[in-house]
Structures are given as structure tokens and as C-alpha cells.
Amino acid sequence: MQKISMKAARVAAGLTQQEMADKLGVTRSTVNLWENGKLNMKKANFIAFCAVAGFEEDDIFLPVNIT
């Protein structure tokens, strides 16, 4: 299976950046920065992002570093 972007995973889940942010307890701008590769992401946030979006960790291409 080809990996999809974080944005594509979020959109496939039917969520806006604000809705994803609310579910993860972060700001909309944080989600935007993650999706655009401008902010590193904590592993726990990535795991939560995947769970909310309904994808496995291996399915999503990360434009950011995981810390």
C-alpha cells in the first residue's frame, strides 16, 4: 500500500484541521504546521492522529520528524 499524507488521512476521515486539533488537544495551527512539515511531532501525537484518522502508523507519510 502506498503511504498517504497526513492531510489526505485527515480529509479521508472527514475532519477539518480545527476538528482534528480539537480531538488531539492542540491548536489548528499546530495541525497545519505538522501537515506542512514545519513542526516536529511527538510520537504520542502521531499515534493519536492515526487513531483519530482511522489509519495505521505505517499508512501515513510523515513530512515531519517524530520526537
C-alpha positions as a Python dict, from the first residue, in 0.01 Angstrom:
ca = {
    (1, 'M'): (0, 0, 0),
    (2, 'Q'): (126, 347, -87),
    (3, 'K'): (152, 586, 206),
    (4, 'I'): (-77, 887, 215),
    (5, 'S'): (-8, 1232, 354),
    (6, 'M'): (-126, 1347, 692),
    (7, 'K'): (-361, 1591, 521),
    (8, 'A'): (-507, 1318, 299),
    (9, 'A'): (-563, 1097, 605),
    (10, 'R'): (-738, 1379, 790),
    (11, 'V'): (-954, 1466, 490),
    (12, 'A'): (-1039, 1098, 435),
    (13, 'A'): (-1159, 1090, 795),
    (14, 'G'): (-1390, 1383, 715),
    (15, 'L'): (-1219, 1620, 957),
    (16, 'T'): (-1115, 1982, 925),
    (17, 'Q'): (-786, 2094, 1075),
    (18, 'Q'): (-982, 2251, 1360),
    (19, 'E'): (-1175, 1930, 1430),
    (20, 'M'): (-855, 1725, 1432),
    (21, 'A'): (-690, 1981, 1658),
    (22, 'D'): (-983, 1969, 1900),
    (23, 'K'): (-964, 1588, 1915),
    (24, 'L'): (-588, 1598, 1979),
    (25, 'G'): (-591, 1889, 2223),
    (26, 'V'): (-369, 2110, 2008),
    (27, 'T'): (-428, 2424, 1804),
    (28, 'R'): (-538, 2431, 1442),
    (29, 'S'): (-210, 2599, 1351),
    (30, 'T'): (-20, 2307, 1506),
    (31, 'V'): (-204, 2061, 1281),
    (32, 'N'): (-132, 2288, 984),
    (33, 'L'): (239, 2303, 1068),
    (34, 'W'): (257, 1923, 1105),
    (35, 'E'): (85, 1870, 772),
    (36, 'N'): (323, 2112, 601),
    (37, 'G'): (638, 1968, 760),
    (38, 'K'): (720, 2282, 956),
    (39, 'L'): (689, 2146, 1310),
    (40, 'N'): (822, 1825, 1462),
    (41, 'M'): (562, 1595, 1611),
    (42, 'K'): (572, 1395, 1934),
    (43, 'K'): (527, 1019, 1888),
    (44, 'A'): (221, 1025, 2116),
    (45, 'N'): (58, 1291, 1898),
    (46, 'F'): (127, 1088, 1584),
    (47, 'I'): (-25, 776, 1739),
    (48, 'A'): (-332, 978, 1841),
    (49, 'F'): (-354, 1139, 1495),
    (50, 'C'): (-353, 795, 1332),
    (51, 'A'): (-619, 665, 1571),
    (52, 'V'): (-847, 964, 1512),
    (53, 'A'): (-799, 946, 1134),
    (54, 'G'): (-852, 568, 1132),
    (55, 'F'): (-518, 475, 975),
    (56, 'E'): (-225, 262, 1084),
    (57, 'E'): (102, 442, 1157),
    (58, 'D'): (269, 271, 860),
    (59, 'D'): (-1, 405, 624),
    (60, 'I'): (82, 773, 672),
    (61, 'F'): (377, 958, 520),
    (62, 'L'): (534, 1197, 768),
    (63, 'P'): (666, 1528, 641),
    (64, 'V'): (793, 1599, 994),
    (65, 'N'): (1033, 1440, 1243),
    (66, 'I'): (895, 1237, 1531),
    (67, 'T'): (1043, 1321, 1871),
}
